[in-house]
Amino acid sequence: MDYGTFQGILTIIVMVTFVGIFFWAYSKHSKSKFDEAANLVFTEEELAKMSKDSGDQK
């Protein structure tokens, strides 16, 4: 196997991996998980704000 053949096989492997990740990321099955992960920042901020506010009330 020469270098050109190895390079061609490696290119195909990388392309198939890219297409697989693309379809996984944009599949409807993963959408709910990604939406939940995208909103985690806001949830953590709200929890921190609530815990800070509850400590002030004595």
All heavy atoms as TSV, in Angstrom:
chain	resi	resn	atom	element	x	y	z
A	1	MET	N	N	0.862	-1.173	0.000
A	1	MET	CA	C	0.000	0.000	0.000
A	1	MET	C	C	0.906	1.232	0.000
A	1	MET	O	O	1.711	1.423	0.904
A	1	MET	CB	C	-0.908	-0.016	1.236
A	1	MET	CG	C	-1.823	1.149	1.271
A	1	MET	SD	S	-3.075	1.317	2.587
A	1	MET	CE	C	-3.172	-0.144	3.465
A	2	ASP	N	N	0.746	2.043	-0.992
A	2	ASP	CA	C	1.559	3.252	-1.058
A	2	ASP	C	C	0.864	4.404	-0.331
A	2	ASP	O	O	-0.250	4.277	0.168
A	2	ASP	CB	C	1.868	3.618	-2.507
A	2	ASP	CG	C	0.627	3.952	-3.317
A	2	ASP	OD1	O	-0.465	3.531	-2.908
A	2	ASP	OD2	O	0.762	4.631	-4.349
A	3	TYR	N	N	1.532	5.531	-0.290
A	3	TYR	CA	C	1.051	6.680	0.465
A	3	TYR	C	C	-0.256	7.226	-0.096
A	3	TYR	O	O	-1.137	7.642	0.661
A	3	TYR	CB	C	2.129	7.767	0.480
A	3	TYR	CG	C	1.753	8.975	1.293
A	3	TYR	CD1	C	1.695	8.907	2.677
A	3	TYR	CD2	C	1.428	10.180	0.685
A	3	TYR	CE1	C	1.347	9.995	3.434
A	3	TYR	CE2	C	1.071	11.284	1.430
A	3	TYR	CZ	C	1.034	11.194	2.805
A	3	TYR	OH	O	0.684	12.274	3.566
A	4	GLY	N	N	-0.419	7.234	-1.417
A	4	GLY	CA	C	-1.636	7.754	-2.038
A	4	GLY	C	C	-2.858	6.929	-1.669
A	4	GLY	O	O	-3.944	7.474	-1.411
A	5	THR	N	N	-2.725	5.617	-1.643
A	5	THR	CA	C	-3.830	4.745	-1.254
A	5	THR	C	C	-4.198	4.969	0.205
A	5	THR	O	O	-5.390	5.055	0.567
A	5	THR	CB	C	-3.456	3.266	-1.471
A	5	THR	OG1	O	-3.057	3.084	-2.822
A	5	THR	CG2	C	-4.626	2.357	-1.165
A	6	PHE	N	N	-3.187	5.061	1.075
A	6	PHE	CA	C	-3.430	5.316	2.490
A	6	PHE	C	C	-4.141	6.651	2.687
A	6	PHE	O	O	-5.077	6.760	3.467
A	6	PHE	CB	C	-2.100	5.305	3.249
A	6	PHE	CG	C	-2.235	5.650	4.695
A	6	PHE	CD1	C	-2.824	4.770	5.586
A	6	PHE	CD2	C	-1.777	6.869	5.174
A	6	PHE	CE1	C	-2.963	5.088	6.930
A	6	PHE	CE2	C	-1.911	7.204	6.508
A	6	PHE	CZ	C	-2.506	6.309	7.385
A	7	GLN	N	N	-3.695	7.663	1.944
A	7	GLN	CA	C	-4.311	8.980	2.052
A	7	GLN	C	C	-5.768	8.950	1.567
A	7	GLN	O	O	-6.641	9.580	2.163
A	7	GLN	CB	C	-3.502	9.982	1.234
A	7	GLN	CG	C	-3.853	11.415	1.492
A	7	GLN	CD	C	-2.909	12.363	0.758
A	7	GLN	OE1	O	-2.163	11.954	-0.125
A	7	GLN	NE2	N	-2.953	13.620	1.120
A	8	GLY	N	N	-6.064	8.195	0.523
A	8	GLY	CA	C	-7.435	8.073	0.020
A	8	GLY	C	C	-8.335	7.368	1.019
A	8	GLY	O	O	-9.475	7.790	1.249
A	9	ILE	N	N	-7.842	6.290	1.620
A	9	ILE	CA	C	-8.623	5.564	2.620
A	9	ILE	C	C	-8.880	6.446	3.838
A	9	ILE	O	O	-9.993	6.482	4.376
A	9	ILE	CB	C	-7.911	4.252	3.012
A	9	ILE	CG1	C	-7.927	3.289	1.836
A	9	ILE	CG2	C	-8.565	3.616	4.228
A	9	ILE	CD1	C	-7.078	2.047	2.033
A	10	LEU	N	N	-7.876	7.160	4.269
A	10	LEU	CA	C	-8.031	8.054	5.417
A	10	LEU	C	C	-9.035	9.169	5.113
A	10	LEU	O	O	-9.854	9.525	5.969
A	10	LEU	CB	C	-6.686	8.649	5.820
A	10	LEU	CG	C	-6.666	9.456	7.107
A	10	LEU	CD1	C	-7.077	8.579	8.290
A	10	LEU	CD2	C	-5.284	10.029	7.347
A	11	THR	N	N	-9.028	9.684	3.909
A	11	THR	CA	C	-9.990	10.719	3.512
A	11	THR	C	C	-11.413	10.183	3.565
A	11	THR	O	O	-12.328	10.868	4.055
A	11	THR	CB	C	-9.671	11.229	2.097
A	11	THR	OG1	O	-8.354	11.767	2.085
A	11	THR	CG2	C	-10.659	12.281	1.646
A	12	ILE	N	N	-11.622	8.969	3.089
A	12	ILE	CA	C	-12.959	8.365	3.121
A	12	ILE	C	C	-13.413	8.147	4.561
A	12	ILE	O	O	-14.572	8.424	4.905
A	12	ILE	CB	C	-12.966	7.047	2.326
A	12	ILE	CG1	C	-12.811	7.362	0.834
A	12	ILE	CG2	C	-14.248	6.258	2.577
A	12	ILE	CD1	C	-12.617	6.151	-0.034
A	13	ILE	N	N	-12.514	7.678	5.434
A	13	ILE	CA	C	-12.865	7.459	6.840
A	13	ILE	C	C	-13.263	8.773	7.507
A	13	ILE	O	O	-14.266	8.843	8.226
A	13	ILE	CB	C	-11.706	6.784	7.593
A	13	ILE	CG1	C	-11.538	5.348	7.100
A	13	ILE	CG2	C	-11.916	6.817	9.099
A	13	ILE	CD1	C	-10.298	4.652	7.623
A	14	VAL	N	N	-12.506	9.831	7.262
A	14	VAL	CA	C	-12.812	11.134	7.860
A	14	VAL	C	C	-14.135	11.671	7.318
A	14	VAL	O	O	-14.946	12.221	8.074
A	14	VAL	CB	C	-11.653	12.129	7.621
A	14	VAL	CG1	C	-12.044	13.536	8.010
A	14	VAL	CG2	C	-10.418	11.687	8.384
A	15	MET	N	N	-14.394	11.489	6.032
A	15	MET	CA	C	-15.627	11.979	5.437
A	15	MET	C	C	-16.836	11.228	6.006
A	15	MET	O	O	-17.856	11.842	6.340
A	15	MET	CB	C	-15.595	11.830	3.918
A	15	MET	CG	C	-16.800	12.422	3.223
A	15	MET	SD	S	-16.693	12.409	1.433
A	15	MET	CE	C	-16.659	10.675	1.087
A	16	VAL	N	N	-16.737	9.918	6.145
A	16	VAL	CA	C	-17.833	9.133	6.705
A	16	VAL	C	C	-18.075	9.532	8.164
A	16	VAL	O	O	-19.225	9.650	8.605
A	16	VAL	CB	C	-17.540	7.626	6.575
A	16	VAL	CG1	C	-18.497	6.783	7.405
A	16	VAL	CG2	C	-17.593	7.207	5.117
A	17	THR	N	N	-17.004	9.765	8.916
A	17	THR	CA	C	-17.143	10.213	10.302
A	17	THR	C	C	-17.842	11.559	10.372
A	17	THR	O	O	-18.735	11.766	11.205
A	17	THR	CB	C	-15.767	10.290	10.984
A	17	THR	OG1	O	-15.134	9.015	10.898
A	17	THR	CG2	C	-15.882	10.708	12.429
A	18	PHE	N	N	-17.461	12.484	9.507
A	18	PHE	CA	C	-18.081	13.808	9.473
A	18	PHE	C	C	-19.568	13.708	9.156
A	18	PHE	O	O	-20.402	14.333	9.820
A	18	PHE	CB	C	-17.383	14.706	8.450
A	18	PHE	CG	C	-18.047	16.039	8.288
A	18	PHE	CD1	C	-17.846	17.044	9.213
A	18	PHE	CD2	C	-18.886	16.282	7.216
A	18	PHE	CE1	C	-18.470	18.277	9.081
A	18	PHE	CE2	C	-19.511	17.506	7.065
A	18	PHE	CZ	C	-19.301	18.501	8.003
A	19	VAL	N	N	-19.919	12.924	8.167
A	19	VAL	CA	C	-21.327	12.774	7.779
A	19	VAL	C	C	-22.108	12.121	8.921
A	19	VAL	O	O	-23.244	12.525	9.208
A	19	VAL	CB	C	-21.452	11.967	6.469
A	19	VAL	CG1	C	-22.887	11.579	6.171
A	19	VAL	CG2	C	-20.871	12.764	5.306
A	20	GLY	N	N	-21.514	11.155	9.599
A	20	GLY	CA	C	-22.171	10.517	10.736
A	20	GLY	C	C	-22.438	11.492	11.865
A	20	GLY	O	O	-23.526	11.513	12.447
A	21	ILE	N	N	-21.458	12.313	12.198
A	21	ILE	CA	C	-21.632	13.322	13.248
A	21	ILE	C	C	-22.678	14.351	12.825
A	21	ILE	O	O	-23.499	14.785	13.636
A	21	ILE	CB	C	-20.295	13.996	13.594
A	21	ILE	CG1	C	-19.379	12.990	14.279
A	21	ILE	CG2	C	-20.496	15.223	14.467
A	21	ILE	CD1	C	-17.961	13.485	14.490
A	22	PHE	N	N	-22.670	14.727	11.568
A	22	PHE	CA	C	-23.644	15.687	11.050
A	22	PHE	C	C	-25.066	15.171	11.221
A	22	PHE	O	O	-25.941	15.867	11.738
A	22	PHE	CB	C	-23.352	15.983	9.571
A	22	PHE	CG	C	-24.302	16.957	8.958
A	22	PHE	CD1	C	-24.115	18.319	9.102
A	22	PHE	CD2	C	-25.396	16.510	8.224
A	22	PHE	CE1	C	-24.992	19.232	8.531
A	22	PHE	CE2	C	-26.280	17.410	7.655
A	22	PHE	CZ	C	-26.076	18.765	7.806
A	23	PHE	N	N	-25.311	13.929	10.800
A	23	PHE	CA	C	-26.657	13.371	10.920
A	23	PHE	C	C	-27.045	13.155	12.380
A	23	PHE	O	O	-28.199	13.325	12.750
A	23	PHE	CB	C	-26.790	12.070	10.132
A	23	PHE	CG	C	-26.974	12.296	8.661
A	23	PHE	CD1	C	-26.032	11.857	7.755
A	23	PHE	CD2	C	-28.089	12.958	8.182
A	23	PHE	CE1	C	-26.195	12.075	6.398
A	23	PHE	CE2	C	-28.275	13.183	6.827
A	23	PHE	CZ	C	-27.314	12.733	5.935
A	24	TRP	N	N	-26.085	12.783	13.220
A	24	TRP	CA	C	-26.378	12.614	14.640
A	24	TRP	C	C	-26.765	13.953	15.274
A	24	TRP	O	O	-27.711	14.033	16.048
A	24	TRP	CB	C	-25.164	12.033	15.353
A	24	TRP	CG	C	-25.268	12.072	16.836
A	24	TRP	CD1	C	-26.047	11.270	17.629
A	24	TRP	CD2	C	-24.595	12.976	17.709
A	24	TRP	NE1	N	-25.885	11.626	18.947
A	24	TRP	CE2	C	-25.000	12.662	19.026
A	24	TRP	CE3	C	-23.688	14.008	17.519
A	24	TRP	CZ2	C	-24.525	13.356	20.129
A	24	TRP	CZ3	C	-23.212	14.683	18.619
A	24	TRP	CH2	C	-23.631	14.360	19.901
A	25	ALA	N	N	-26.031	15.009	14.927
A	25	ALA	CA	C	-26.282	16.320	15.530
A	25	ALA	C	C	-27.609	16.912	15.087
A	25	ALA	O	O	-28.265	17.618	15.856
A	25	ALA	CB	C	-25.143	17.273	15.177
A	26	TYR	N	N	-28.030	16.649	13.876
A	26	TYR	CA	C	-29.255	17.248	13.360
A	26	TYR	C	C	-30.439	16.280	13.322
A	26	TYR	O	O	-31.463	16.592	12.732
A	26	TYR	CB	C	-29.016	17.837	11.968
A	26	TYR	CG	C	-28.209	19.103	12.043
A	26	TYR	CD1	C	-26.838	19.098	11.774
A	26	TYR	CD2	C	-28.795	20.296	12.410
A	26	TYR	CE1	C	-26.094	20.253	11.872
A	26	TYR	CE2	C	-28.057	21.457	12.512
A	26	TYR	CZ	C	-26.704	21.424	12.229
A	26	TYR	OH	O	-25.974	22.569	12.325
A	27	SER	N	N	-30.315	15.139	13.973
A	27	SER	CA	C	-31.435	14.206	13.994
A	27	SER	C	C	-32.505	14.691	14.977
A	27	SER	O	O	-32.214	15.396	15.939
A	27	SER	CB	C	-30.963	12.802	14.380
A	27	SER	OG	O	-30.564	12.778	15.732
A	28	LYS	N	N	-33.721	14.323	14.736
A	28	LYS	CA	C	-34.825	14.734	15.609
A	28	LYS	C	C	-34.706	14.076	16.977
A	28	LYS	O	O	-35.177	14.612	17.965
A	28	LYS	CB	C	-36.161	14.376	14.973
A	28	LYS	CG	C	-36.467	15.211	13.756
A	28	LYS	CD	C	-37.824	14.881	13.182
A	28	LYS	CE	C	-38.081	15.742	11.966
A	28	LYS	NZ	N	-39.403	15.509	11.394
A	29	HIS	N	N	-34.084	12.909	17.031
A	29	HIS	CA	C	-33.923	12.189	18.293
A	29	HIS	C	C	-33.039	12.974	19.264
A	29	HIS	O	O	-33.281	12.973	20.463
A	29	HIS	CB	C	-33.315	10.814	18.013
A	29	HIS	CG	C	-33.075	10.005	19.238
A	29	HIS	ND1	N	-34.100	9.464	19.978
A	29	HIS	CD2	C	-31.934	9.659	19.870
A	29	HIS	CE1	C	-33.595	8.818	21.004
A	29	HIS	NE2	N	-32.281	8.915	20.957
A	30	SER	N	N	-32.029	13.670	18.754
A	30	SER	CA	C	-31.091	14.405	19.606
A	30	SER	C	C	-31.547	15.819	19.916
A	30	SER	O	O	-30.971	16.464	20.786
A	30	SER	CB	C	-29.725	14.461	18.928
A	30	SER	OG	O	-29.218	13.165	18.730
A	31	LYS	N	N	-32.560	16.311	19.228
A	31	LYS	CA	C	-32.971	17.707	19.385
A	31	LYS	C	C	-33.376	18.029	20.822
A	31	LYS	O	O	-32.975	19.057	21.364
A	31	LYS	CB	C	-34.113	18.032	18.437
A	31	LYS	CG	C	-34.536	19.498	18.498
A	31	LYS	CD	C	-35.564	19.801	17.455
A	31	LYS	CE	C	-36.084	21.199	17.452
A	31	LYS	NZ	N	-35.592	22.162	18.338
A	32	SER	N	N	-34.137	17.163	21.448
A	32	SER	CA	C	-34.589	17.459	22.809
A	32	SER	C	C	-33.418	17.499	23.787
A	32	SER	O	O	-33.384	18.341	24.688
A	32	SER	CB	C	-35.616	16.425	23.258
A	32	SER	OG	O	-35.045	15.132	23.296
A	33	LYS	N	N	-32.446	16.628	23.598
A	33	LYS	CA	C	-31.266	16.628	24.472
A	33	LYS	C	C	-30.447	17.906	24.296
A	33	LYS	O	O	-29.976	18.483	25.268
A	33	LYS	CB	C	-30.392	15.417	24.189
A	33	LYS	CG	C	-31.038	14.109	24.549
A	33	LYS	CD	C	-30.147	12.954	24.177
A	33	LYS	CE	C	-30.861	11.632	24.364
A	33	LYS	NZ	N	-30.051	10.518	23.897
A	34	PHE	N	N	-30.293	18.327	23.054
A	34	PHE	CA	C	-29.521	19.538	22.793
A	34	PHE	C	C	-30.249	20.781	23.273
A	34	PHE	O	O	-29.627	21.723	23.767
A	34	PHE	CB	C	-29.174	19.660	21.312
A	34	PHE	CG	C	-28.159	18.652	20.842
A	34	PHE	CD1	C	-28.331	17.988	19.645
A	34	PHE	CD2	C	-27.037	18.361	21.589
A	34	PHE	CE1	C	-27.402	17.064	19.208
A	34	PHE	CE2	C	-26.107	17.440	21.165
A	34	PHE	CZ	C	-26.295	16.790	19.971
A	35	ASP	N	N	-31.559	20.812	23.141
A	35	ASP	CA	C	-32.334	21.952	23.645
A	35	ASP	C	C	-32.221	22.045	25.164
A	35	ASP	O	O	-32.077	23.131	25.720
A	35	ASP	CB	C	-33.799	21.834	23.231
A	35	ASP	CG	C	-34.018	22.112	21.763
A	35	ASP	OD1	O	-33.132	22.736	21.139
A	35	ASP	OD2	O	-35.074	21.712	21.240
A	36	GLU	N	N	-32.280	20.907	25.825
A	36	GLU	CA	C	-32.133	20.893	27.279
A	36	GLU	C	C	-30.741	21.362	27.691
A	36	GLU	O	O	-30.588	22.155	28.619
A	36	GLU	CB	C	-32.383	19.487	27.806
A	36	GLU	CG	C	-32.290	19.370	29.300
A	36	GLU	CD	C	-32.522	17.947	29.777
A	36	GLU	OE1	O	-33.098	17.147	29.026
A	36	GLU	OE2	O	-32.104	17.657	30.910
A	37	ALA	N	N	-29.718	20.899	26.973
A	37	ALA	CA	C	-28.347	21.307	27.285
A	37	ALA	C	C	-28.136	22.794	27.018
A	37	ALA	O	O	-27.400	23.464	27.750
A	37	ALA	CB	C	-27.358	20.486	26.462
A	38	ALA	N	N	-28.793	23.328	26.001
A	38	ALA	CA	C	-28.651	24.742	25.685
A	38	ALA	C	C	-29.262	25.621	26.764
A	38	ALA	O	O	-28.810	26.750	26.991
A	38	ALA	CB	C	-29.307	25.046	24.338
A	39	ASN	N	N	-30.268	25.128	27.457
A	39	ASN	CA	C	-30.941	25.911	28.489
A	39	ASN	C	C	-30.372	25.695	29.883
A	39	ASN	O	O	-30.836	26.315	30.837
A	39	ASN	CB	C	-32.440	25.599	28.487
A	39	ASN	CG	C	-33.124	26.143	27.261
A	39	ASN	OD1	O	-32.777	27.221	26.790
A	39	ASN	ND2	N	-34.077	25.413	26.734
A	40	LEU	N	N	-29.382	24.839	30.033
A	40	LEU	CA	C	-28.793	24.593	31.345
A	40	LEU	C	C	-28.158	25.847	31.938
A	40	LEU	O	O	-28.184	26.032	33.150
A	40	LEU	CB	C	-27.741	23.484	31.258
A	40	LEU	CG	C	-28.285	22.064	31.223
A	40	LEU	CD1	C	-27.142	21.077	31.039
A	40	LEU	CD2	C	-29.052	21.741	32.468
A	41	VAL	N	N	-27.602	26.692	31.112
A	41	VAL	CA	C	-26.973	27.915	31.599
A	41	VAL	C	C	-27.996	28.784	32.315
A	41	VAL	O	O	-27.735	29.314	33.397
A	41	VAL	CB	C	-26.334	28.692	30.429
A	41	VAL	CG1	C	-25.786	30.015	30.899
A	41	VAL	CG2	C	-25.258	27.860	29.778
A	42	PHE	N	N	-29.167	28.906	31.735
A	42	PHE	CA	C	-30.202	29.739	32.332
A	42	PHE	C	C	-30.736	29.110	33.609
A	42	PHE	O	O	-31.053	29.806	34.568
A	42	PHE	CB	C	-31.332	29.965	31.335
A	42	PHE	CG	C	-30.849	30.610	30.066
A	42	PHE	CD1	C	-30.926	29.934	28.864
A	42	PHE	CD2	C	-30.293	31.869	30.081
A	42	PHE	CE1	C	-30.476	30.513	27.699
A	42	PHE	CE2	C	-29.836	32.465	28.925
A	42	PHE	CZ	C	-29.928	31.780	27.728
A	43	THR	N	N	-30.835	27.806	33.648
A	43	THR	CA	C	-31.314	27.109	34.837
A	43	THR	C	C	-30.339	27.312	35.991
A	43	THR	O	O	-30.746	27.573	37.113
A	43	THR	CB	C	-31.479	25.612	34.545
A	43	THR	OG1	O	-32.358	25.454	33.445
A	43	THR	CG2	C	-32.043	24.878	35.735
A	44	GLU	N	N	-29.037	27.190	35.714
A	44	GLU	CA	C	-28.033	27.373	36.758
A	44	GLU	C	C	-28.038	28.811	37.287
A	44	GLU	O	O	-27.881	29.032	38.478
A	44	GLU	CB	C	-26.658	26.997	36.230
A	44	GLU	CG	C	-26.505	25.509	35.988
A	44	GLU	CD	C	-25.186	25.156	35.331
A	44	GLU	OE1	O	-24.376	26.073	35.074
A	44	GLU	OE2	O	-24.980	23.968	35.073
A	45	GLU	N	N	-28.236	29.778	36.400
A	45	GLU	CA	C	-28.299	31.171	36.838
A	45	GLU	C	C	-29.518	31.399	37.723
A	45	GLU	O	O	-29.436	32.098	38.731
A	45	GLU	CB	C	-28.344	32.103	35.636
A	45	GLU	CG	C	-27.027	32.214	34.900
A	45	GLU	CD	C	-27.137	33.099	33.673
A	45	GLU	OE1	O	-28.244	33.580	33.358
A	45	GLU	OE2	O	-26.101	33.299	33.028
A	46	GLU	N	N	-30.648	30.809	37.361
A	46	GLU	CA	C	-31.860	30.969	38.166
A	46	GLU	C	C	-31.689	30.308	39.526
A	46	GLU	O	O	-32.104	30.861	40.550
A	46	GLU	CB	C	-33.054	30.368	37.436
A	46	GLU	CG	C	-33.482	31.160	36.222
A	46	GLU	CD	C	-34.575	30.470	35.427
A	46	GLU	OE1	O	-35.035	29.390	35.854
A	46	GLU	OE2	O	-34.951	30.991	34.379
A	47	LEU	N	N	-31.063	29.122	39.570
A	47	LEU	CA	C	-30.841	28.446	40.842
A	47	LEU	C	C	-29.890	29.246	41.733
A	47	LEU	O	O	-30.110	29.360	42.937
A	47	LEU	CB	C	-30.283	27.045	40.605
A	47	LEU	CG	C	-31.254	26.022	40.023
A	47	LEU	CD1	C	-30.529	24.723	39.717
A	47	LEU	CD2	C	-32.405	25.777	40.978
A	48	ALA	N	N	-28.847	29.808	41.131
A	48	ALA	CA	C	-27.906	30.607	41.910
A	48	ALA	C	C	-28.592	31.862	42.446
A	48	ALA	O	O	-28.375	32.267	43.586
A	48	ALA	CB	C	-26.704	30.989	41.050
A	49	LYS	N	N	-29.437	32.468	41.635
A	49	LYS	CA	C	-30.151	33.667	42.052
A	49	LYS	C	C	-31.136	33.342	43.178
A	49	LYS	O	O	-31.246	34.085	44.152
A	49	LYS	CB	C	-30.902	34.257	40.858
A	49	LYS	CG	C	-31.562	35.569	41.124
A	49	LYS	CD	C	-32.224	36.090	39.858
A	49	LYS	CE	C	-32.926	37.397	40.096
A	49	LYS	NZ	N	-33.611	37.874	38.900
A	50	MET	N	N	-31.815	32.208	43.068
A	50	MET	CA	C	-32.765	31.808	44.095
A	50	MET	C	C	-32.060	31.494	45.412
A	50	MET	O	O	-32.524	31.882	46.478
A	50	MET	CB	C	-33.571	30.593	43.633
A	50	MET	CG	C	-34.602	30.914	42.583
A	50	MET	SD	S	-35.453	29.483	41.875
A	50	MET	CE	C	-35.740	28.447	43.261
A	51	SER	N	N	-30.908	30.822	45.345
A	51	SER	CA	C	-30.197	30.485	46.580
A	51	SER	C	C	-29.602	31.740	47.217
A	51	SER	O	O	-29.536	31.855	48.437
A	51	SER	CB	C	-29.117	29.453	46.313
A	51	SER	OG	O	-28.113	29.987	45.487
A	52	LYS	N	N	-29.195	32.690	46.395
A	52	LYS	CA	C	-28.654	33.940	46.919
A	52	LYS	C	C	-29.765	34.751	47.589
A	52	LYS	O	O	-29.580	35.303	48.673
A	52	LYS	CB	C	-28.029	34.752	45.788
A	52	LYS	CG	C	-27.391	36.035	46.241
A	52	LYS	CD	C	-26.790	36.778	45.065
A	52	LYS	CE	C	-26.237	38.110	45.497
A	52	LYS	NZ	N	-25.734	38.885	44.370
A	53	ASP	N	N	-30.931	34.787	46.957
A	53	ASP	CA	C	-32.064	35.521	47.506
A	53	ASP	C	C	-32.592	34.873	48.781
A	53	ASP	O	O	-32.973	35.557	49.731
A	53	ASP	CB	C	-33.202	35.608	46.493
A	53	ASP	CG	C	-32.855	36.519	45.308
A	53	ASP	OD1	O	-31.908	37.324	45.456
A	53	ASP	OD2	O	-33.515	36.407	44.273
A	54	SER	N	N	-32.575	33.564	48.851
A	54	SER	CA	C	-33.116	32.887	50.038
A	54	SER	C	C	-32.199	33.058	51.237
A	54	SER	O	O	-32.648	33.039	52.365
A	54	SER	CB	C	-33.330	31.402	49.758
A	54	SER	OG	O	-32.084	30.765	49.548
A	55	GLY	N	N	-30.915	33.302	51.023
A	55	GLY	CA	C	-29.987	33.518	52.124
A	55	GLY	C	C	-30.144	34.873	52.755
A	55	GLY	O	O	-29.805	35.080	53.915
A	56	ASP	N	N	-30.674	35.826	52.014
A	56	ASP	CA	C	-30.850	37.181	52.534
A	56	ASP	C	C	-32.080	37.309	53.423
A	56	ASP	O	O	-32.180	38.229	54.213
A	56	ASP	CB	C	-30.983	38.182	51.374
A	56	ASP	CG	C	-29.674	38.316	50.595
A	56	ASP	OD1	O	-28.620	37.967	51.168
A	56	ASP	OD2	O	-29.734	38.756	49.444
A	57	GLN	N	N	-33.023	36.397	53.285
A	57	GLN	CA	C	-34.269	36.496	54.046
A	57	GLN	C	C	-34.123	35.744	55.366
A	57	GLN	O	O	-34.068	34.532	55.406
A	57	GLN	CB	C	-35.418	35.895	53.242
A	57	GLN	CG	C	-35.653	36.606	51.941
A	57	GLN	CD	C	-36.693	35.873	51.110
A	57	GLN	OE1	O	-37.175	34.812	51.483
A	57	GLN	NE2	N	-37.027	36.455	49.971
A	58	LYS	N	N	-34.052	36.474	56.452
A	58	LYS	CA	C	-33.951	35.828	57.774
A	58	LYS	C	C	-34.990	36.368	58.695
A	58	LYS	O	O	-35.471	37.405	58.685
A	58	LYS	CB	C	-32.577	36.049	58.379
A	58	LYS	CG	C	-31.538	35.213	57.689
A	58	LYS	CD	C	-30.252	35.310	58.451
A	58	LYS	CE	C	-29.219	34.401	57.823
A	58	LYS	NZ	N	-27.990	34.411	58.526
